[in-house]
Amino acid sequence: MIFLKNSNLQTSVYTIGMLFVIIIASMNVLNYTVPKIISYFLLLVAGIHFFLLFTGKYK
């Protein structure tokens, strides 16, 4: 787990939540249990979230 310089409880909860989203989306892509577009959308949202979080734009 990577802890950021400005990490607090809220960003930690968001990060853990996004990790679960990535895991669920990846499982859904592999198992075809949900439409792939939904899983790719979740991965895209998680990717944008991490990009903003690591660049310091997310507050």
Helices and strands as residue ranges (DSSP letters): H 9-31, H 36-55
